Amino acid sequence: MHLLRTIVPPVILILLVVAIAGAVHTYASPPGGLQLPVLETEEGDARVRIGKSLYPREAVDSDEVTVSVARPAHRIVSQYWSIDEFVYSILPPQDVVAVSQSAYEEEISNVLQNVRTFKPTVATDVERVVALDPDLMLVSREGRADYTSLARSSGVPVYRIETSFETLDRIEQNIRLVGYMTGQDERAAKEASRFHAAIEKAVSMRPPGSMKPRILGLGGRYGYGRKTLFQDIVTKLGGINVGAENGIVGYDSVNFEQIVRWDPEWIIAGAKTGSTTQVLATLMSDPAISLTQAARNGHIVVLDNRVFLPMSPYTSIFVQAIAEAVYGGEHAGDKP
């Protein structure tokens, strides 16, 4: 009995330590900070993994590289068009010292006014970008690996960030991530709240008890199926994604004869700036498309690519445009 009394307390202590260690392993992310909780997806690890709020701050990027920033960043490089839209939605515009070439292209840029005013460098040449003495570079996961490697070899903090999203929630998480990495947490929180509220407002436009509208997303001759942001948008708005319904996965080509068989109630398409009216007329007059419910009922909506394409905080405008067209009694097509 005496031996049992001497053994039990140490055993209990060991079990307690193991339990605490397990909890830390579960809830702490490398390098030890709490994880922003987001859903796992089939595309891999969906966690936004950030560290403590004090400096130096650390976060694990899409290359599994732990990126450290010593202080709030005030000289930011954006290497990709959707990253441009994140940084300008969160940062003071003068803090963005380099952007993608797309930021200067009127047909797709949502940040054109800012780049014309502040004239950031185009971030195509690594040596030129490094010469700007940036505090942080944000590059796309889909970008060239040699670009990222060369930038990292200079000693500049380089965070390789997701730029292709399957859900609106991931965009909201990335807003907060960019705020964390740049030290603009408060501005990012406000932008994330604005984005979330805009989505919720669009969702609320669906009349209670109404039938689910069958909606086809069309980018030229390509449709949007499962595992796309369009799928998540349509689902959140209470609709059925016709592309996914008919077996499309990702972004894939379709022929218009298929679309006749699918017979969507709505078609949402994109077009270059200034050509929305022309694209709408072309779709309405197509022998196959003209036979669909969408064409017969005037439910083909053509949006400027600046609204149709973004995977960024600007996606909220796209969600609102679909909701207004389908549920608001307004035809949003041929509006730039």
DRENDO-1510 file (C-alpha; in Angstrom, 1 decimal, always signed):
<recs>
REC; n; res; u; v; w
REC; 1; MET; +0.0; +0.0; +0.0 .
REC; 2; HIS; +2.8; +2.4; +0.9 .
REC; 3; LEU; +4.5; +1.6; -2.5 .
REC; 4; LEU; +1.2; +2.4; -4.3 .
REC; 5; ARG; +0.9; +5.8; -2.6 .
REC; 6; THR; +4.4; +6.7; -3.7 .
REC; 7; ILE; +3.8; +5.7; -7.4 .
REC; 8; VAL; +0.4; +7.2; -8.1 .
REC; 9; PRO; +1.2; +11.0; -7.8 .
REC; 10; PRO; +4.0; +10.8; -10.4 .
REC; 11; VAL; +1.8; +8.8; -12.7 .
REC; 12; ILE; -0.9; +11.4; -12.5 .
REC; 13; LEU; +1.6; +14.2; -13.1 .
REC; 14; ILE; +2.9; +12.4; -16.2 .
REC; 15; LEU; -0.6; +11.9; -17.6 .
REC; 16; LEU; -1.3; +15.6; -17.0 .
REC; 17; VAL; +1.8; +16.6; -18.9 .
REC; 18; VAL; +1.0; +14.3; -21.8 .
REC; 19; ALA; -2.6; +15.8; -22.0 .
REC; 20; ILE; -1.2; +19.4; -22.1 .
REC; 21; ALA; +1.3; +18.5; -24.7 .
REC; 22; GLY; -1.4; +16.9; -26.8 .
REC; 23; ALA; -3.6; +20.0; -26.6 .
REC; 24; VAL; -0.7; +22.2; -27.6 .
REC; 25; HIS; +0.1; +20.0; -30.6 .
REC; 26; THR; -3.6; +20.1; -31.6 .
REC; 27; TYR; -4.2; +23.9; -31.3 .
REC; 28; ALA; -0.9; +25.4; -31.9 .
REC; 29; SER; +0.5; +26.0; -35.4 .
REC; 30; PRO; +4.1; +26.1; -36.4 .
REC; 31; PRO; +5.8; +28.2; -35.2 .
REC; 32; GLY; +3.6; +28.0; -32.1 .
REC; 33; GLY; +0.8; +30.6; -32.6 .
REC; 34; LEU; -2.9; +29.8; -32.9 .
REC; 35; GLN; -4.3; +28.8; -36.2 .
REC; 36; LEU; -7.1; +30.8; -37.9 .
REC; 37; PRO; -9.7; +28.1; -38.3 .
REC; 38; VAL; -10.8; +27.3; -41.8 .
REC; 39; LEU; -12.2; +24.2; -43.4 .
REC; 40; GLU; -9.9; +21.5; -44.8 .
REC; 41; THR; -10.4; +21.0; -48.6 .
REC; 42; GLU; -9.3; +18.4; -51.1 .
REC; 43; GLU; -6.7; +20.7; -52.5 .
REC; 44; GLY; -4.4; +20.2; -49.4 .
REC; 45; ASP; -3.8; +21.9; -46.1 .
REC; 46; ALA; -6.3; +24.7; -45.9 .
REC; 47; ARG; -5.0; +26.2; -42.7 .
REC; 48; VAL; -3.9; +29.8; -42.5 .
REC; 49; ARG; -1.0; +29.2; -40.2 .
REC; 50; ILE; +0.2; +32.3; -38.3 .
REC; 51; GLY; +2.2; +32.8; -35.2 .
REC; 52; LYS; +2.0; +35.3; -32.3 .
REC; 53; SER; +0.9; +38.9; -32.7 .
REC; 54; LEU; +4.1; +40.4; -31.2 .
REC; 55; TYR; +7.1; +40.9; -33.4 .
REC; 56; PRO; +8.9; +39.3; -35.0 .
REC; 57; ARG; +5.8; +37.7; -36.6 .
REC; 58; GLU; +5.9; +34.4; -38.3 .
REC; 59; ALA; +3.6; +32.5; -40.7 .
REC; 60; VAL; +4.0; +29.3; -42.8 .
REC; 61; ASP; +3.3; +29.9; -46.5 .
REC; 62; SER; +2.1; +27.6; -49.2 .
REC; 63; ASP; +5.6; +26.2; -49.8 .
REC; 64; GLU; +5.8; +25.2; -46.1 .
REC; 65; VAL; +8.4; +27.9; -45.5 .
REC; 66; THR; +8.2; +29.8; -42.2 .
REC; 67; VAL; +8.4; +33.5; -43.1 .
REC; 68; SER; +9.4; +36.0; -40.4 .
REC; 69; VAL; +8.8; +39.7; -40.5 .
REC; 70; ALA; +10.7; +41.8; -37.9 .
REC; 71; ARG; +8.3; +44.8; -37.8 .
REC; 72; PRO; +5.2; +46.3; -39.4 .
REC; 73; ALA; +5.8; +46.4; -43.2 .
REC; 74; HIS; +5.5; +49.7; -45.0 .
REC; 75; ARG; +7.2; +48.7; -48.3 .
REC; 76; ILE; +5.2; +45.9; -49.9 .
REC; 77; VAL; +5.7; +44.1; -53.2 .
REC; 78; SER; +2.8; +42.4; -54.8 .
REC; 79; GLN; +3.7; +40.0; -57.7 .
REC; 80; TYR; +0.3; +38.9; -58.9 .
REC; 81; TRP; -2.9; +40.6; -60.0 .
REC; 82; SER; -5.2; +39.2; -57.3 .
REC; 83; ILE; -2.6; +40.0; -54.6 .
REC; 84; ASP; -2.7; +43.6; -55.9 .
REC; 85; GLU; -6.4; +43.7; -55.0 .
REC; 86; PHE; -5.8; +42.3; -51.5 .
REC; 87; VAL; -3.0; +44.8; -50.6 .
REC; 88; TYR; -4.8; +47.8; -52.0 .
REC; 89; SER; -8.0; +46.8; -50.1 .
REC; 90; ILE; -6.0; +46.7; -46.8 .
REC; 91; LEU; -2.9; +48.9; -47.0 .
REC; 92; PRO; -2.3; +52.6; -47.4 .
REC; 93; PRO; -1.7; +52.8; -51.1 .
REC; 94; GLN; +1.6; +54.6; -50.7 .
REC; 95; ASP; +2.9; +51.4; -48.9 .
REC; 96; VAL; +2.7; +49.3; -52.1 .
REC; 97; VAL; +6.0; +49.8; -54.0 .
REC; 98; ALA; +5.6; +47.2; -56.7 .
REC; 99; VAL; +2.6; +45.4; -58.4 .
REC; 100; SER; +1.9; +43.0; -61.2 .
REC; 101; GLN; +1.7; +44.3; -64.8 .
REC; 102; SER; -2.0; +43.5; -64.7 .
REC; 103; ALA; -2.5; +46.4; -62.2 .
REC; 104; TYR; -1.9; +48.8; -65.0 .
REC; 105; GLU; -4.2; +47.1; -67.5 .
REC; 106; GLU; -7.5; +48.9; -67.7 .
REC; 107; GLU; -9.5; +45.9; -68.9 .
REC; 108; ILE; -9.0; +43.9; -65.7 .
REC; 109; SER; -7.5; +46.1; -63.1 .
REC; 110; ASN; -9.6; +47.2; -60.1 .
REC; 111; VAL; -6.7; +49.2; -58.6 .
REC; 112; LEU; -5.9; +51.3; -61.7 .
REC; 113; GLN; -6.6; +54.6; -59.9 .
REC; 114; ASN; -4.1; +53.8; -57.2 .
REC; 115; VAL; -1.3; +52.7; -59.5 .
REC; 116; ARG; -1.8; +55.7; -61.7 .
REC; 117; THR; -1.6; +58.0; -58.6 .
REC; 118; PHE; +1.4; +56.3; -56.8 .
REC; 119; LYS; +3.1; +54.7; -59.8 .
REC; 120; PRO; +4.5; +51.5; -58.2 .
REC; 121; THR; +7.2; +49.5; -60.0 .
REC; 122; VAL; +6.1; +46.5; -62.1 .
REC; 123; ALA; +7.3; +43.5; -60.2 .
REC; 124; THR; +8.6; +41.4; -63.1 .
REC; 125; ASP; +12.4; +41.8; -62.5 .
REC; 126; VAL; +13.5; +40.5; -59.2 .
REC; 127; GLU; +16.7; +42.5; -59.0 .
REC; 128; ARG; +14.8; +45.7; -59.7 .
REC; 129; VAL; +12.3; +44.8; -57.0 .
REC; 130; VAL; +14.9; +44.0; -54.4 .
REC; 131; ALA; +16.6; +47.3; -55.1 .
REC; 132; LEU; +13.4; +49.0; -53.8 .
REC; 133; ASP; +14.3; +47.6; -50.3 .
REC; 134; PRO; +10.9; +46.1; -49.6 .
REC; 135; ASP; +9.9; +44.9; -46.1 .
REC; 136; LEU; +7.8; +42.1; -47.5 .
REC; 137; MET; +7.2; +40.4; -50.9 .
REC; 138; LEU; +3.9; +38.6; -51.5 .
REC; 139; VAL; +4.1; +36.2; -54.4 .
REC; 140; SER; +1.6; +33.8; -55.9 .
REC; 141; ARG; +1.7; +30.1; -55.2 .
REC; 142; GLU; +1.1; +29.6; -58.9 .
REC; 143; GLY; +4.1; +31.9; -59.8 .
REC; 144; ARG; +7.5; +30.9; -61.0 .
REC; 145; ALA; +9.5; +29.0; -58.4 .
REC; 146; ASP; +12.8; +30.5; -59.7 .
REC; 147; TYR; +11.4; +34.1; -59.1 .
REC; 148; THR; +10.6; +33.2; -55.5 .
REC; 149; SER; +13.9; +31.5; -54.9 .
REC; 150; LEU; +15.9; +34.4; -56.3 .
REC; 151; ALA; +13.9; +36.8; -54.2 .
REC; 152; ARG; +14.5; +34.8; -51.0 .
REC; 153; SER; +18.2; +34.5; -51.7 .
REC; 154; SER; +18.3; +38.3; -51.3 .
REC; 155; GLY; +17.3; +38.1; -47.7 .
REC; 156; VAL; +13.9; +39.8; -48.2 .
REC; 157; PRO; +10.9; +38.1; -46.4 .
REC; 158; VAL; +9.0; +36.4; -49.2 .
REC; 159; TYR; +5.6; +34.9; -48.5 .
REC; 160; ARG; +4.1; +32.6; -51.2 .
REC; 161; ILE; +0.4; +33.0; -50.9 .
REC; 162; GLU; -2.7; +31.2; -52.2 .
REC; 163; THR; -4.3; +33.1; -55.1 .
REC; 164; SER; -6.7; +30.5; -56.4 .
REC; 165; PHE; -9.7; +30.0; -54.1 .
REC; 166; GLU; -12.6; +27.5; -54.0 .
REC; 167; THR; -14.5; +29.3; -51.3 .
REC; 168; LEU; -15.4; +32.8; -50.2 .
REC; 169; ASP; -14.3; +31.9; -46.7 .
REC; 170; ARG; -10.8; +31.4; -47.9 .
REC; 171; ILE; -10.8; +34.9; -49.4 .
REC; 172; GLU; -11.9; +36.3; -46.0 .
REC; 173; GLN; -9.1; +34.4; -44.3 .
REC; 174; ASN; -6.6; +35.7; -46.7 .
REC; 175; ILE; -7.7; +39.2; -46.0 .
REC; 176; ARG; -6.8; +38.7; -42.4 .
REC; 177; LEU; -3.6; +36.9; -43.3 .
REC; 178; VAL; -2.3; +39.9; -45.4 .
REC; 179; GLY; -3.2; +42.1; -42.5 .
REC; 180; TYR; -1.2; +40.0; -40.1 .
REC; 181; MET; +1.8; +39.8; -42.4 .
REC; 182; THR; +1.9; +43.5; -43.0 .
REC; 183; GLY; +1.0; +44.6; -39.5 .
REC; 184; GLN; -2.3; +46.1; -40.7 .
REC; 185; ASP; -4.5; +43.9; -38.5 .
REC; 186; GLU; -7.1; +46.5; -37.7 .
REC; 187; ARG; -7.6; +47.6; -41.4 .
REC; 188; ALA; -7.7; +43.9; -42.4 .
REC; 189; ALA; -10.4; +43.2; -39.8 .
REC; 190; LYS; -12.5; +46.0; -41.1 .
REC; 191; GLU; -12.1; +44.8; -44.7 .
REC; 192; ALA; -12.9; +41.2; -43.7 .
REC; 193; SER; -16.0; +42.4; -41.9 .
REC; 194; ARG; -17.1; +44.5; -44.9 .
REC; 195; PHE; -16.5; +41.5; -47.2 .
REC; 196; HIS; -18.5; +39.2; -44.9 .
REC; 197; ALA; -21.4; +41.6; -44.6 .
REC; 198; ALA; -21.6; +42.1; -48.4 .
REC; 199; ILE; -21.8; +38.4; -48.9 .
REC; 200; GLU; -24.5; +38.0; -46.2 .
REC; 201; LYS; -26.5; +40.9; -47.8 .
REC; 202; ALA; -26.4; +39.2; -51.2 .
REC; 203; VAL; -27.5; +35.9; -49.6 .
REC; 204; SER; -30.4; +37.6; -47.9 .
REC; 205; MET; -31.8; +38.7; -51.2 .
REC; 206; ARG; -33.2; +35.3; -52.0 .
REC; 207; PRO; -36.9; +35.2; -51.2 .
REC; 208; PRO; -37.8; +32.7; -48.5 .
REC; 209; GLY; -39.1; +29.4; -49.9 .
REC; 210; SER; -38.2; +30.2; -53.5 .
REC; 211; MET; -37.1; +27.5; -55.9 .
REC; 212; LYS; -33.3; +27.1; -56.4 .
REC; 213; PRO; -32.3; +28.9; -59.7 .
REC; 214; ARG; -30.1; +26.8; -62.0 .
REC; 215; ILE; -27.2; +29.0; -63.0 .
REC; 216; LEU; -24.4; +28.5; -65.5 .
REC; 217; GLY; -21.2; +30.4; -65.3 .
REC; 218; LEU; -19.6; +31.0; -68.7 .
REC; 219; GLY; -16.2; +32.4; -69.5 .
REC; 220; GLY; -16.0; +32.4; -73.3 .
REC; 221; ARG; -16.3; +28.7; -74.2 .
REC; 222; TYR; -15.5; +27.5; -70.7 .
REC; 223; GLY; -17.9; +26.6; -67.8 .
REC; 224; TYR; -17.4; +26.5; -64.1 .
REC; 225; GLY; -17.9; +23.2; -62.3 .
REC; 226; ARG; -17.1; +21.7; -58.9 .
REC; 227; LYS; -14.1; +22.9; -57.0 .
REC; 228; THR; -14.4; +26.4; -58.2 .
REC; 229; LEU; -15.2; +29.7; -56.5 .
REC; 230; PHE; -18.2; +30.0; -58.7 .
REC; 231; GLN; -19.6; +26.8; -57.3 .
REC; 232; ASP; -19.3; +28.1; -53.7 .
REC; 233; ILE; -20.9; +31.5; -54.7 .
REC; 234; VAL; -23.9; +29.9; -56.4 .
REC; 235; THR; -24.4; +27.5; -53.5 .
REC; 236; LYS; -24.3; +30.3; -51.0 .
REC; 237; LEU; -26.8; +32.2; -53.0 .
REC; 238; GLY; -29.2; +29.3; -52.8 .
REC; 239; GLY; -28.8; +28.2; -56.5 .
REC; 240; ILE; -27.6; +25.2; -58.4 .
REC; 241; ASN; -24.4; +25.4; -60.5 .
REC; 242; VAL; -25.4; +23.9; -63.8 .
REC; 243; GLY; -21.8; +23.1; -64.7 .
REC; 244; ALA; -21.3; +21.1; -61.6 .
REC; 245; GLU; -24.7; +19.5; -61.9 .
REC; 246; ASN; -23.5; +18.1; -65.3 .
REC; 247; GLY; -20.2; +16.7; -64.2 .
REC; 248; ILE; -17.7; +19.6; -64.9 .
REC; 249; VAL; -14.9; +19.7; -62.4 .
REC; 250; GLY; -12.9; +22.9; -62.2 .
REC; 251; TYR; -12.8; +25.2; -65.2 .
REC; 252; ASP; -13.4; +23.2; -68.4 .
REC; 253; SER; -14.5; +23.7; -72.0 .
REC; 254; VAL; -18.2; +23.3; -73.0 .
REC; 255; ASN; -19.9; +23.4; -76.4 .
REC; 256; PHE; -23.1; +25.3; -76.8 .
REC; 257; GLU; -25.0; +22.2; -77.9 .
REC; 258; GLN; -24.4; +20.8; -74.4 .
REC; 259; ILE; -25.8; +24.0; -72.9 .
REC; 260; VAL; -29.0; +23.5; -74.8 .
REC; 261; ARG; -29.4; +20.1; -73.2 .
REC; 262; TRP; -28.6; +21.5; -69.7 .
REC; 263; ASP; -31.1; +24.3; -70.3 .
REC; 264; PRO; -30.0; +26.7; -67.6 .
REC; 265; GLU; -32.4; +29.3; -66.2 .
REC; 266; TRP; -29.6; +31.8; -65.9 .
REC; 267; ILE; -26.3; +32.4; -67.7 .
REC; 268; ILE; -23.7; +34.6; -66.0 .
REC; 269; ALA; -20.8; +35.5; -68.4 .
REC; 270; GLY; -17.8; +37.9; -68.5 .
REC; 271; ALA; -16.5; +40.2; -71.1 .
REC; 272; LYS; -13.8; +42.7; -71.7 .
REC; 273; THR; -14.4; +46.3; -70.7 .
REC; 274; GLY; -16.6; +48.1; -73.2 .
REC; 275; SER; -17.8; +44.8; -74.9 .
REC; 276; THR; -20.5; +43.6; -72.5 .
REC; 277; THR; -23.3; +44.7; -74.8 .
REC; 278; GLN; -21.7; +43.0; -77.8 .
REC; 279; VAL; -21.1; +39.7; -75.9 .
REC; 280; LEU; -24.7; +39.7; -74.7 .
REC; 281; ALA; -26.0; +40.2; -78.2 .
REC; 282; THR; -23.8; +37.4; -79.5 .
REC; 283; LEU; -25.0; +35.0; -76.9 .
REC; 284; MET; -28.7; +35.9; -77.4 .
REC; 285; SER; -28.4; +35.3; -81.2 .
REC; 286; ASP; -26.5; +32.1; -81.0 .
REC; 287; PRO; -28.7; +29.3; -82.5 .
REC; 288; ALA; -28.0; +27.0; -79.5 .
REC; 289; ILE; -28.0; +29.5; -76.6 .
REC; 290; SER; -31.2; +31.1; -77.9 .
REC; 291; LEU; -33.1; +27.9; -77.2 .
REC; 292; THR; -32.4; +27.9; -73.5 .
REC; 293; GLN; -34.7; +29.2; -70.8 .
REC; 294; ALA; -32.0; +31.8; -69.9 .
REC; 295; ALA; -32.2; +33.4; -73.4 .
REC; 296; ARG; -36.0; +33.1; -73.8 .
REC; 297; ASN; -36.5; +34.8; -70.4 .
REC; 298; GLY; -33.8; +37.5; -70.9 .
REC; 299; HIS; -31.8; +35.9; -68.1 .
REC; 300; ILE; -28.3; +36.2; -69.6 .
REC; 301; VAL; -26.2; +38.5; -67.5 .
REC; 302; VAL; -22.9; +39.8; -69.0 .
REC; 303; LEU; -20.5; +41.5; -66.5 .
REC; 304; ASP; -17.3; +43.4; -67.0 .
REC; 305; ASN; -14.3; +41.2; -66.4 .
REC; 306; ARG; -13.3; +43.5; -63.5 .
REC; 307; VAL; -16.4; +42.2; -61.8 .
REC; 308; PHE; -16.5; +38.7; -63.2 .
REC; 309; LEU; -12.8; +37.5; -62.7 .
REC; 310; PRO; -11.5; +38.7; -59.3 .
REC; 311; MET; -10.5; +36.2; -56.6 .
REC; 312; SER; -10.0; +38.9; -54.0 .
REC; 313; PRO; -12.0; +41.2; -51.7 .
REC; 314; TYR; -13.5; +42.5; -55.0 .
REC; 315; THR; -15.3; +39.2; -55.4 .
REC; 316; SER; -18.0; +40.6; -53.2 .
REC; 317; ILE; -19.1; +42.8; -56.0 .
REC; 318; PHE; -19.5; +39.8; -58.3 .
REC; 319; VAL; -21.6; +38.0; -55.6 .
REC; 320; GLN; -23.8; +41.0; -55.2 .
REC; 321; ALA; -24.2; +41.4; -59.0 .
REC; 322; ILE; -25.5; +37.8; -59.3 .
REC; 323; ALA; -27.9; +38.2; -56.4 .
REC; 324; GLU; -29.3; +41.5; -57.8 .
REC; 325; ALA; -29.8; +40.0; -61.2 .
REC; 326; VAL; -31.4; +36.7; -60.1 .
REC; 327; TYR; -33.4; +38.0; -57.0 .
REC; 328; GLY; -33.6; +41.7; -57.4 .
REC; 329; GLY; -35.7; +42.0; -60.5 .
REC; 330; GLU; -33.0; +44.0; -62.2 .
REC; 331; HIS; -31.1; +42.9; -65.3 .
REC; 332; ALA; -27.5; +43.5; -64.5 .
REC; 333; GLY; -26.2; +42.6; -67.9 .
REC; 334; ASP; -24.5; +45.0; -70.3 .
REC; 335; LYS; -23.5; +47.3; -67.4 .
REC; 336; PRO; -19.8; +48.0; -67.2 .
</recs>
